Amino acid sequence: MEIEQEIKNLVIARLKTLPEDKSVSVGSEGDFTKDELIQHVEDNDEIGKKVIEVEMNFLHAIKEGLFHE
Amino acid sequence: MSKDVLVTRPEYDYTTRYISAWSQKIIIFAESKGNLVIDLLKDRATKKEFESVVHKKNPSFVIINGHGNDQSVCGQDGDVLIEAGVNDDILNSRIVYALSCRSAKILGPESIKSGALAYIGYVEDFIFMYSNEKRGHPIDDKTAELFLEPSNQIVISLLKGHTAGEAHQGSKKFFLRNIQKLLTSESSSIESSALRYLFWDMKYQVCLGDQSATL
C-alpha cells in the first residue's frame, strides 16, 4: 500500500511538469488537461490507473536504456 | 482486388478532428501515387456506407481512423463500423491500418482469422498530445505532429511498396527518432512532456498477420 502511494505521488509530481496549454487525447476516454489527469490519478479511477501505467512504462524504459540504440 | 484505398474519417470531437486532418496528408500522397482514394468523411463514415463501398470497390488497403476498443472501431458519432465476430470478414484479403485504440487486441487477430492479410494497429490506447491553441487548425500543431507523422509513415511505406512488417518497423523507428530528438536536442520541457506518450504508442503498435504482405 505504501509503495502504491509512493508511485502515485511520483506520477503526480511528474504530471505537474506538464504544460498548461496542452491536452492529452486518450482515445475514447476523452481529452484531458494536466489538472484533470492529476485528479484522475488522485481518484485512482480507470483513467488514473492508465496514466500511472504510461508514466511507469516510460520510467522503466529510461532505466533500461531503451532509447539509446 | 483493386488498388483503391479506403479511408474512414469521422470528425466529431478533438481526437477525431486531429486524426482526420492529418489523414488528409496520406490521401494527397496516395493520390499522387495514382491510387483512387475513397474518403468516408464525417457523415459518410457509417457502417452502411463502409460495407457498401468495400463490396462495390473492393479496396486492397483499408485505413480505419476512429475511436475503438478491443472489439471494434467506430465511425461518425460512435457508429460501429467493424466488430469482431460480426463483420470482420469484410477485411478478407486486405491490408488494414487502424489508427484507433486497442483494436489490435481482439478485432485485429479476429480479422486475420477471417482472412485479412495484415492488420497494423494498437493493442493499447493510442495517446497523443496537442496544443490547445491549435485545436482550430490541427494540421499546424507541431506537438500533434510528433505522433501523427509516425502514424502516417505506415501508410506512406505501404503505398511505396514496402511490406506490412517493414511499414510497421519504419513507423516504430520514426517514433524512436522523435523520442531521441526530444531527449538529445535542446527541446523545451513543453516538447519533452510528449516523450512518455510517444513511447507508449511506439511500444503498443503491432503488425498482425503476414509480415511480407504488400499492396
Interface residues (C-beta under 8 A of the other chain):
Chain A: T17 L18 P19 D21 K22 S23 V24 S25 V26 G27 S28 E29 D31 K50 V54 E55 N57 F58 A61 L66 F67 H68 E69
Chain B: D13 Y14 T15 Y18 H67 G68 N69 C74 S100 C101 R102 D125 F126 I127 F128 M129 Y130 S131 N132 E133 T143 L176 I179 Q180 L183 S189 I190 S193 L195 R196 Y197 F199 W200 K203
